């Protein structure tokens, strides 16, 4: 049985925490920032986590991470 390949796009977007959750960056932070409030932009800087329903799928994309 050959080794499974890691989906590199997923590996670049997610990091595994110590408890096994997947940490991710939040969306809507790249452009069109003038109409967004300072509070909104500040909260977008913080890390988000992959939802429990999607976690199994994402971990299958990254078998060795």
mmCIF file of the N, C-alpha and C atoms, coordinates in Angstrom:
data_MODEL
# 
_entry.id   MODEL 
# 
loop_
_atom_site.group_PDB 
_atom_site.id 
_atom_site.type_symbol 
_atom_site.label_atom_id 
_atom_site.label_alt_id 
_atom_site.label_comp_id 
_atom_site.label_asym_id 
_atom_site.label_entity_id 
_atom_site.label_seq_id 
_atom_site.pdbx_PDB_ins_code 
_atom_site.Cartn_x 
_atom_site.Cartn_y 
_atom_site.Cartn_z 
_atom_site.occupancy 
_atom_site.B_iso_or_equiv 
_atom_site.pdbx_formal_charge 
_atom_site.auth_seq_id 
_atom_site.auth_comp_id 
_atom_site.auth_asym_id 
_atom_site.auth_atom_id 
_atom_site.pdbx_PDB_model_num 
ATOM 1   N N  . UNK A 1 1  ? 0.845   -1.187 0.000  1.00 0.00 ? 1  UNK A N  1 
ATOM 2   C CA . UNK A 1 1  ? 0.000   0.000  0.000  1.00 0.00 ? 1  UNK A CA 1 
ATOM 3   C C  . UNK A 1 1  ? 0.887   1.246  0.000  1.00 0.00 ? 1  UNK A C  1 
ATOM 4   N N  . UNK A 1 2  ? 0.748   2.111  -0.991 1.00 0.00 ? 2  UNK A N  1 
ATOM 5   C CA . UNK A 1 2  ? 1.593   3.310  -1.016 1.00 0.00 ? 2  UNK A CA 1 
ATOM 6   C C  . UNK A 1 2  ? 1.151   4.318  0.040  1.00 0.00 ? 2  UNK A C  1 
ATOM 7   N N  . UNK A 1 3  ? 2.050   5.238  0.308  1.00 0.00 ? 3  UNK A N  1 
ATOM 8   C CA . UNK A 1 3  ? 1.722   6.291  1.256  1.00 0.00 ? 3  UNK A CA 1 
ATOM 9   C C  . UNK A 1 3  ? 0.607   7.168  0.697  1.00 0.00 ? 3  UNK A C  1 
ATOM 10  N N  . UNK A 1 4  ? -0.190  7.740  1.604  1.00 0.00 ? 4  UNK A N  1 
ATOM 11  C CA . UNK A 1 4  ? -1.222  8.681  1.177  1.00 0.00 ? 4  UNK A CA 1 
ATOM 12  C C  . UNK A 1 4  ? -0.589  10.057 1.031  1.00 0.00 ? 4  UNK A C  1 
ATOM 13  N N  . UNK A 1 5  ? -1.053  10.812 0.059  1.00 0.00 ? 5  UNK A N  1 
ATOM 14  C CA . UNK A 1 5  ? -0.517  12.150 -0.134 1.00 0.00 ? 5  UNK A CA 1 
ATOM 15  C C  . UNK A 1 5  ? -1.335  13.157 0.650  1.00 0.00 ? 5  UNK A C  1 
ATOM 16  N N  . UNK A 1 6  ? -0.651  14.130 1.231  1.00 0.00 ? 6  UNK A N  1 
ATOM 17  C CA . UNK A 1 6  ? -1.309  15.244 1.911  1.00 0.00 ? 6  UNK A CA 1 
ATOM 18  C C  . UNK A 1 6  ? -1.722  16.250 0.864  1.00 0.00 ? 6  UNK A C  1 
ATOM 19  N N  . UNK A 1 7  ? -2.952  16.772 0.974  1.00 0.00 ? 7  UNK A N  1 
ATOM 20  C CA . UNK A 1 7  ? -3.390  17.856 0.094  1.00 0.00 ? 7  UNK A CA 1 
ATOM 21  C C  . UNK A 1 7  ? -2.674  19.115 0.559  1.00 0.00 ? 7  UNK A C  1 
ATOM 22  N N  . UNK A 1 8  ? -1.754  19.607 -0.249 1.00 0.00 ? 8  UNK A N  1 
ATOM 23  C CA . UNK A 1 8  ? -0.898  20.709 0.156  1.00 0.00 ? 8  UNK A CA 1 
ATOM 24  C C  . UNK A 1 8  ? -1.694  21.992 0.407  1.00 0.00 ? 8  UNK A C  1 
ATOM 25  N N  . UNK A 1 9  ? -2.770  22.194 -0.330 1.00 0.00 ? 9  UNK A N  1 
ATOM 26  C CA . UNK A 1 9  ? -3.585  23.393 -0.120 1.00 0.00 ? 9  UNK A CA 1 
ATOM 27  C C  . UNK A 1 9  ? -4.205  23.396 1.274  1.00 0.00 ? 9  UNK A C  1 
ATOM 28  N N  . UNK A 1 10 ? -4.618  22.228 1.747  1.00 0.00 ? 10 UNK A N  1 
ATOM 29  C CA . UNK A 1 10 ? -5.194  22.125 3.088  1.00 0.00 ? 10 UNK A CA 1 
ATOM 30  C C  . UNK A 1 10 ? -4.119  22.270 4.155  1.00 0.00 ? 10 UNK A C  1 
ATOM 31  N N  . UNK A 1 11 ? -2.943  21.700 3.917  1.00 0.00 ? 11 UNK A N  1 
ATOM 32  C CA . UNK A 1 11 ? -1.860  21.762 4.890  1.00 0.00 ? 11 UNK A CA 1 
ATOM 33  C C  . UNK A 1 11 ? -1.390  23.196 5.118  1.00 0.00 ? 11 UNK A C  1 
ATOM 34  N N  . UNK A 1 12 ? -1.485  24.028 4.082  1.00 0.00 ? 12 UNK A N  1 
ATOM 35  C CA . UNK A 1 12 ? -1.074  25.428 4.208  1.00 0.00 ? 12 UNK A CA 1 
ATOM 36  C C  . UNK A 1 12 ? -2.123  26.271 4.932  1.00 0.00 ? 12 UNK A C  1 
ATOM 37  N N  . UNK A 1 13 ? -3.363  25.823 4.925  1.00 0.00 ? 13 UNK A N  1 
ATOM 38  C CA . UNK A 1 13 ? -4.450  26.616 5.509  1.00 0.00 ? 13 UNK A CA 1 
ATOM 39  C C  . UNK A 1 13 ? -4.784  26.262 6.952  1.00 0.00 ? 13 UNK A C  1 
ATOM 40  N N  . UNK A 1 14 ? -4.473  25.041 7.385  1.00 0.00 ? 14 UNK A N  1 
ATOM 41  C CA . UNK A 1 14 ? -4.871  24.589 8.714  1.00 0.00 ? 14 UNK A CA 1 
ATOM 42  C C  . UNK A 1 14 ? -3.670  24.159 9.541  1.00 0.00 ? 14 UNK A C  1 
ATOM 43  N N  . UNK A 1 15 ? -3.753  24.426 10.849 1.00 0.00 ? 15 UNK A N  1 
ATOM 44  C CA . UNK A 1 15 ? -2.759  23.938 11.802 1.00 0.00 ? 15 UNK A CA 1 
ATOM 45  C C  . UNK A 1 15 ? -3.502  23.149 12.868 1.00 0.00 ? 15 UNK A C  1 
ATOM 46  N N  . UNK A 1 16 ? -2.884  22.086 13.362 1.00 0.00 ? 16 UNK A N  1 
ATOM 47  C CA . UNK A 1 16 ? -3.508  21.265 14.390 1.00 0.00 ? 16 UNK A CA 1 
ATOM 48  C C  . UNK A 1 16 ? -3.082  21.786 15.760 1.00 0.00 ? 16 UNK A C  1 
ATOM 49  N N  . UNK A 1 17 ? -4.041  21.989 16.655 1.00 0.00 ? 17 UNK A N  1 
ATOM 50  C CA . UNK A 1 17 ? -3.741  22.456 18.000 1.00 0.00 ? 17 UNK A CA 1 
ATOM 51  C C  . UNK A 1 17 ? -3.331  21.270 18.870 1.00 0.00 ? 17 UNK A C  1 
ATOM 52  N N  . UNK A 1 18 ? -2.943  21.551 20.099 1.00 0.00 ? 18 UNK A N  1 
ATOM 53  C CA . UNK A 1 18 ? -2.521  20.497 21.015 1.00 0.00 ? 18 UNK A CA 1 
ATOM 54  C C  . UNK A 1 18 ? -3.622  19.520 21.347 1.00 0.00 ? 18 UNK A C  1 
ATOM 55  N N  . UNK A 1 19 ? -4.874  20.003 21.335 1.00 0.00 ? 19 UNK A N  1 
ATOM 56  C CA . UNK A 1 19 ? -6.005  19.126 21.651 1.00 0.00 ? 19 UNK A CA 1 
ATOM 57  C C  . UNK A 1 19 ? -6.561  18.426 20.421 1.00 0.00 ? 19 UNK A C  1 
ATOM 58  N N  . UNK A 1 20 ? -5.983  18.701 19.239 1.00 0.00 ? 20 UNK A N  1 
ATOM 59  C CA . UNK A 1 20 ? -6.410  18.015 18.025 1.00 0.00 ? 20 UNK A CA 1 
ATOM 60  C C  . UNK A 1 20 ? -7.410  18.767 17.180 1.00 0.00 ? 20 UNK A C  1 
ATOM 61  N N  . UNK A 1 21 ? -7.772  19.988 17.596 1.00 0.00 ? 21 UNK A N  1 
ATOM 62  C CA . UNK A 1 21 ? -8.684  20.795 16.770 1.00 0.00 ? 21 UNK A CA 1 
ATOM 63  C C  . UNK A 1 21 ? -7.901  21.406 15.621 1.00 0.00 ? 21 UNK A C  1 
ATOM 64  N N  . UNK A 1 22 ? -8.623  21.835 14.588 1.00 0.00 ? 22 UNK A N  1 
ATOM 65  C CA . UNK A 1 22 ? -7.981  22.476 13.444 1.00 0.00 ? 22 UNK A CA 1 
ATOM 66  C C  . UNK A 1 22 ? -8.187  23.980 13.526 1.00 0.00 ? 22 UNK A C  1 
ATOM 67  N N  . UNK A 1 23 ? -7.073  24.707 13.531 1.00 0.00 ? 23 UNK A N  1 
ATOM 68  C CA . UNK A 1 23 ? -7.106  26.160 13.596 1.00 0.00 ? 23 UNK A CA 1 
ATOM 69  C C  . UNK A 1 23 ? -7.063  26.702 12.177 1.00 0.00 ? 23 UNK A C  1 
ATOM 70  N N  . UNK A 1 24 ? -7.789  27.776 11.913 1.00 0.00 ? 24 UNK A N  1 
ATOM 71  C CA . UNK A 1 24 ? -7.850  28.355 10.571 1.00 0.00 ? 24 UNK A CA 1 
ATOM 72  C C  . UNK A 1 24 ? -7.892  29.875 10.661 1.00 0.00 ? 24 UNK A C  1 
ATOM 73  N N  . UNK A 1 25 ? -7.608  30.533 9.549  1.00 0.00 ? 25 UNK A N  1 
ATOM 74  C CA . UNK A 1 25 ? -7.730  31.983 9.458  1.00 0.00 ? 25 UNK A CA 1 
ATOM 75  C C  . UNK A 1 25 ? -9.166  32.324 9.071  1.00 0.00 ? 25 UNK A C  1 
ATOM 76  N N  . UNK A 1 26 ? -9.610  33.503 9.463  1.00 0.00 ? 26 UNK A N  1 
ATOM 77  C CA . UNK A 1 26 ? -10.965 33.917 9.136  1.00 0.00 ? 26 UNK A CA 1 
ATOM 78  C C  . UNK A 1 26 ? -11.006 34.570 7.761  1.00 0.00 ? 26 UNK A C  1 
ATOM 79  N N  . UNK A 1 27 ? -12.159 34.515 7.128  1.00 0.00 ? 27 UNK A N  1 
ATOM 80  C CA . UNK A 1 27 ? -12.340 35.075 5.786  1.00 0.00 ? 27 UNK A CA 1 
ATOM 81  C C  . UNK A 1 27 ? -12.684 36.559 5.868  1.00 0.00 ? 27 UNK A C  1 
ATOM 82  N N  . UNK A 1 28 ? -12.779 37.215 4.718  1.00 0.00 ? 28 UNK A N  1 
ATOM 83  C CA . UNK A 1 28 ? -13.201 38.622 4.574  1.00 0.00 ? 28 UNK A CA 1 
ATOM 84  C C  . UNK A 1 28 ? -12.180 39.612 5.108  1.00 0.00 ? 28 UNK A C  1 
ATOM 85  N N  . UNK A 1 29 ? -10.904 39.268 5.090  1.00 0.00 ? 29 UNK A N  1 
ATOM 86  C CA . UNK A 1 29 ? -9.873  40.165 5.626  1.00 0.00 ? 29 UNK A CA 1 
ATOM 87  C C  . UNK A 1 29 ? -8.911  40.632 4.544  1.00 0.00 ? 29 UNK A C  1 
ATOM 88  N N  . UNK A 1 30 ? -9.104  40.238 3.279  1.00 0.00 ? 30 UNK A N  1 
ATOM 89  C CA . UNK A 1 30 ? -8.091  40.522 2.268  1.00 0.00 ? 30 UNK A CA 1 
ATOM 90  C C  . UNK A 1 30 ? -8.257  41.862 1.557  1.00 0.00 ? 30 UNK A C  1 
ATOM 91  N N  . UNK A 1 31 ? -9.474  42.266 1.245  1.00 0.00 ? 31 UNK A N  1 
ATOM 92  C CA . UNK A 1 31 ? -9.675  43.545 0.548  1.00 0.00 ? 31 UNK A CA 1 
ATOM 93  C C  . UNK A 1 31 ? -11.061 44.078 0.863  1.00 0.00 ? 31 UNK A C  1 
ATOM 94  N N  . UNK A 1 32 ? -11.360 45.265 0.339  1.00 0.00 ? 32 UNK A N  1 
ATOM 95  C CA . UNK A 1 32 ? -12.592 46.010 0.650  1.00 0.00 ? 32 UNK A CA 1 
ATOM 96  C C  . UNK A 1 32 ? -12.707 46.207 2.163  1.00 0.00 ? 32 UNK A C  1 
ATOM 97  N N  . UNK A 1 33 ? -11.653 46.760 2.746  1.00 0.00 ? 33 UNK A N  1 
ATOM 98  C CA . UNK A 1 33 ? -11.610 46.918 4.192  1.00 0.00 ? 33 UNK A CA 1 
ATOM 99  C C  . UNK A 1 33 ? -12.097 48.287 4.658  1.00 0.00 ? 33 UNK A C  1 
ATOM 100 N N  . UNK A 1 34 ? -12.277 49.237 3.721  1.00 0.00 ? 34 UNK A N  1 
ATOM 101 C CA . UNK A 1 34 ? -12.654 50.593 4.129  1.00 0.00 ? 34 UNK A CA 1 
ATOM 102 C C  . UNK A 1 34 ? -14.054 50.653 4.710  1.00 0.00 ? 34 UNK A C  1 
ATOM 103 N N  . UNK A 1 35 ? -14.946 49.832 4.219  1.00 0.00 ? 35 UNK A N  1 
ATOM 104 C CA . UNK A 1 35 ? -16.327 49.855 4.718  1.00 0.00 ? 35 UNK A CA 1 
ATOM 105 C C  . UNK A 1 35 ? -16.527 49.018 5.979  1.00 0.00 ? 35 UNK A C  1 
ATOM 106 N N  . UNK A 1 36 ? -15.513 48.264 6.367  1.00 0.00 ? 36 UNK A N  1 
ATOM 107 C CA . UNK A 1 36 ? -15.620 47.440 7.571  1.00 0.00 ? 36 UNK A CA 1 
ATOM 108 C C  . UNK A 1 36 ? -15.114 48.235 8.768  1.00 0.00 ? 36 UNK A C  1 
ATOM 109 N N  . UNK A 1 37 ? -15.779 48.053 9.896  1.00 0.00 ? 37 UNK A N  1 
ATOM 110 C CA . UNK A 1 37 ? -15.398 48.803 11.090 1.00 0.00 ? 37 UNK A CA 1 
ATOM 111 C C  . UNK A 1 37 ? -14.078 48.281 11.662 1.00 0.00 ? 37 UNK A C  1 
ATOM 112 N N  . UNK A 1 38 ? -13.454 49.118 12.474 1.00 0.00 ? 38 UNK A N  1 
ATOM 113 C CA . UNK A 1 38 ? -12.191 48.720 13.109 1.00 0.00 ? 38 UNK A CA 1 
ATOM 114 C C  . UNK A 1 38 ? -12.390 47.494 13.991 1.00 0.00 ? 38 UNK A C  1 
ATOM 115 N N  . UNK A 1 39 ? -13.532 47.457 14.667 1.00 0.00 ? 39 UNK A N  1 
ATOM 116 C CA . UNK A 1 39 ? -13.832 46.319 15.543 1.00 0.00 ? 39 UNK A CA 1 
ATOM 117 C C  . UNK A 1 39 ? -13.941 45.027 14.745 1.00 0.00 ? 39 UNK A C  1 
ATOM 118 N N  . UNK A 1 40 ? -14.607 45.092 13.601 1.00 0.00 ? 40 UNK A N  1 
ATOM 119 C CA . UNK A 1 40 ? -14.759 43.915 12.743 1.00 0.00 ? 40 UNK A CA 1 
ATOM 120 C C  . UNK A 1 40 ? -13.398 43.419 12.261 1.00 0.00 ? 40 UNK A C  1 
ATOM 121 N N  . UNK A 1 41 ? -12.569 44.356 11.788 1.00 0.00 ? 41 UNK A N  1 
ATOM 122 C CA . UNK A 1 41 ? -11.254 43.975 11.279 1.00 0.00 ? 41 UNK A CA 1 
ATOM 123 C C  . UNK A 1 41 ? -10.370 43.393 12.382 1.00 0.00 ? 41 UNK A C  1 
ATOM 124 N N  . UNK A 1 42 ? -10.485 43.928 13.573 1.00 0.00 ? 42 UNK A N  1 
ATOM 125 C CA . UNK A 1 42 ? -9.707  43.421 14.715 1.00 0.00 ? 42 UNK A CA 1 
ATOM 126 C C  . UNK A 1 42 ? -10.120 41.994 15.057 1.00 0.00 ? 42 UNK A C  1 
ATOM 127 N N  . UNK A 1 43 ? -11.426 41.717 15.021 1.00 0.00 ? 43 UNK A N  1 
ATOM 128 C CA . UNK A 1 43 ? -11.920 40.376 15.327 1.00 0.00 ? 43 UNK A CA 1 
ATOM 129 C C  . UNK A 1 43 ? -11.574 39.370 14.235 1.00 0.00 ? 43 UNK A C  1 
ATOM 130 N N  . UNK A 1 44 ? -11.404 39.832 13.010 1.00 0.00 ? 44 UNK A N  1 
ATOM 131 C CA . UNK A 1 44 ? -11.016 38.938 11.922 1.00 0.00 ? 44 UNK A CA 1 
ATOM 132 C C  . UNK A 1 44 ? -9.569  38.485 12.039 1.00 0.00 ? 44 UNK A C  1 
ATOM 133 N N  . UNK A 1 45 ? -8.761  39.217 12.803 1.00 0.00 ? 45 UNK A N  1 
ATOM 134 C CA . UNK A 1 45 ? -7.365  38.823 13.001 1.00 0.00 ? 45 UNK A CA 1 
ATOM 135 C C  . UNK A 1 45 ? -7.250  37.557 13.842 1.00 0.00 ? 45 UNK A C  1 
ATOM 136 N N  . UNK A 1 46 ? -8.195  37.346 14.716 1.00 0.00 ? 46 UNK A N  1 
ATOM 137 C CA . UNK A 1 46 ? -8.141  36.214 15.635 1.00 0.00 ? 46 UNK A CA 1 
ATOM 138 C C  . UNK A 1 46 ? -8.340  34.901 14.881 1.00 0.00 ? 46 UNK A C  1 
ATOM 139 N N  . UNK A 1 47 ? -7.843  33.837 15.466 1.00 0.00 ? 47 UNK A N  1 
ATOM 140 C CA . UNK A 1 47 ? -7.960  32.522 14.831 1.00 0.00 ? 47 UNK A CA 1 
ATOM 141 C C  . UNK A 1 47 ? -9.378  31.993 14.963 1.00 0.00 ? 47 UNK A C  1 
ATOM 142 N N  . UNK A 1 48 ? -9.809  31.249 13.968 1.00 0.00 ? 48 UNK A N  1 
ATOM 143 C CA . UNK A 1 48 ? -11.071 30.536 14.037 1.00 0.00 ? 48 UNK A CA 1 
ATOM 144 C C  . UNK A 1 48 ? -10.779 29.049 14.079 1.00 0.00 ? 48 UNK A C  1 
ATOM 145 N N  . UNK A 1 49 ? -11.791 28.265 14.311 1.00 0.00 ? 49 UNK A N  1 
ATOM 146 C CA . UNK A 1 49 ? -11.616 26.816 14.355 1.00 0.00 ? 49 UNK A CA 1 
ATOM 147 C C  . UNK A 1 49 ? -12.572 26.161 13.375 1.00 0.00 ? 49 UNK A C  1 
ATOM 148 N N  . UNK A 1 50 ? -12.153 25.066 12.793 1.00 0.00 ? 50 UNK A N  1 
ATOM 149 C CA . UNK A 1 50 ? -12.992 24.316 11.862 1.00 0.00 ? 50 UNK A CA 1 
ATOM 150 C C  . UNK A 1 50 ? -14.144 23.702 12.656 1.00 0.00 ? 50 UNK A C  1 
ATOM 151 N N  . UNK A 1 51 ? -15.350 23.779 12.096 1.00 0.00 ? 51 UNK A N  1 
ATOM 152 C CA . UNK A 1 51 ? -16.516 23.252 12.797 1.00 0.00 ? 51 UNK A CA 1 
ATOM 153 C C  . UNK A 1 51 ? -16.408 21.742 12.970 1.00 0.00 ? 51 UNK A C  1 
ATOM 154 N N  . UNK A 1 52 ? -17.097 21.248 13.958 1.00 0.00 ? 52 UNK A N  1 
ATOM 155 C CA . UNK A 1 52 ? -17.034 19.814 14.293 1.00 0.00 ? 52 UNK A CA 1 
ATOM 156 C C  . UNK A 1 52 ? -17.508 18.964 13.119 1.00 0.00 ? 52 UNK A C  1 
ATOM 157 N N  . UNK A 1 53 ? -18.499 19.456 12.366 1.00 0.00 ? 53 UNK A N  1 
ATOM 158 C CA . UNK A 1 53 ? -19.033 18.687 11.245 1.00 0.00 ? 53 UNK A CA 1 
ATOM 159 C C  . UNK A 1 53 ? -18.033 18.565 10.096 1.00 0.00 ? 53 UNK A C  1 
ATOM 160 N N  . UNK A 1 54 ? -17.148 19.551 9.938  1.00 0.00 ? 54 UNK A N  1 
ATOM 161 C CA . UNK A 1 54 ? -16.169 19.540 8.844  1.00 0.00 ? 54 UNK A CA 1 
ATOM 162 C C  . UNK A 1 54 ? -14.816 18.951 9.243  1.00 0.00 ? 54 UNK A C  1 
ATOM 163 N N  . UNK A 1 55 ? -14.604 18.760 10.545 1.00 0.00 ? 55 UNK A N  1 
ATOM 164 C CA . UNK A 1 55 ? -13.287 18.365 11.035 1.00 0.00 ? 55 UNK A CA 1 
ATOM 165 C C  . UNK A 1 55 ? -12.817 17.021 10.471 1.00 0.00 ? 55 UNK A C  1 
ATOM 166 N N  . UNK A 1 56 ? -13.702 16.050 10.408 1.00 0.00 ? 56 UNK A N  1 
ATOM 167 C CA . UNK A 1 56 ? -13.336 14.724 9.903  1.00 0.00 ? 56 UNK A CA 1 
ATOM 168 C C  . UNK A 1 56 ? -12.896 14.802 8.438  1.00 0.00 ? 56 UNK A C  1 
ATOM 169 N N  . UNK A 1 57 ? -13.618 15.573 7.640  1.00 0.00 ? 57 UNK A N  1 
ATOM 170 C CA . UNK A 1 57 ? -13.292 15.728 6.224  1.00 0.00 ? 57 UNK A CA 1 
ATOM 171 C C  . UNK A 1 57 ? -11.932 16.366 6.046  1.00 0.00 ? 57 UNK A C  1 
ATOM 172 N N  . UNK A 1 58 ? -11.668 17.428 6.810  1.00 0.00 ? 58 UNK A N  1 
ATOM 173 C CA . UNK A 1 58 ? -10.400 18.138 6.698  1.00 0.00 ? 58 UNK A CA 1 
ATOM 174 C C  . UNK A 1 58 ? -9.214  17.281 7.128  1.00 0.00 ? 58 UNK A C  1 
ATOM 175 N N  . UNK A 1 59 ? -9.421  16.441 8.158  1.00 0.00 ? 59 UNK A N  1 
ATOM 176 C CA . UNK A 1 59 ? -8.338  15.578 8.634  1.00 0.00 ? 59 UNK A CA 1 
ATOM 177 C C  . UNK A 1 59 ? -8.023  14.472 7.628  1.00 0.00 ? 59 UNK A C  1 
ATOM 178 N N  . UNK A 1 60 ? -9.014  14.077 6.825  1.00 0.00 ? 60 UNK A N  1 
ATOM 179 C CA . UNK A 1 60 ? -8.762  13.087 5.775  1.00 0.00 ? 60 UNK A CA 1 
ATOM 180 C C  . UNK A 1 60 ? -7.882  13.658 4.682  1.00 0.00 ? 60 UNK A C  1 
ATOM 181 N N  . UNK A 1 61 ? -7.968  14.974 4.465  1.00 0.00 ? 61 UNK A N  1 
ATOM 182 C CA . UNK A 1 61 ? -7.126  15.629 3.463  1.00 0.00 ? 61 UNK A CA 1 
ATOM 183 C C  . UNK A 1 61 ? -5.671  15.704 3.917  1.00 0.00 ? 61 UNK A C  1 
ATOM 184 N N  . UNK A 1 62 ? -5.463  15.647 5.231  1.00 0.00 ? 62 UNK A N  1 
ATOM 185 C CA . UNK A 1 62 ? -4.123  15.762 5.794  1.00 0.00 ? 62 UNK A CA 1 
ATOM 186 C C  . UNK A 1 62 ? -3.839  14.575 6.703  1.00 0.00 ? 62 UNK A C  1 
ATOM 187 N N  . UNK A 1 63 ? -3.527  13.409 6.158  1.00 0.00 ? 63 UNK A N  1 
ATOM 188 C CA . UNK A 1 63 ? -3.393  12.213 6.981  1.00 0.00 ? 63 UNK A CA 1 
ATOM 189 C C  . UNK A 1 63 ? -2.219  12.234 7.955  1.00 0.00 ? 63 UNK A C  1 
ATOM 190 N N  . UNK A 1 64 ? -1.160  13.008 7.666  1.00 0.00 ? 64 UNK A N  1 
ATOM 191 C CA . UNK A 1 64 ? 0.032   12.981 8.515  1.00 0.00 ? 64 UNK A CA 1 
ATOM 192 C C  . UNK A 1 64 ? 0.233   14.236 9.320  1.00 0.00 ? 64 UNK A C  1 
ATOM 193 N N  . UNK A 1 65 ? -0.710  15.169 9.275  1.00 0.00 ? 65 UNK A N  1 
ATOM 194 C CA . UNK A 1 65 ? -0.558  16.445 9.995  1.00 0.00 ? 65 UNK A CA 1 
ATOM 195 C C  . UNK A 1 65 ? -1.210  16.347 11.349 1.00 0.00 ? 65 UNK A C  1 
# 
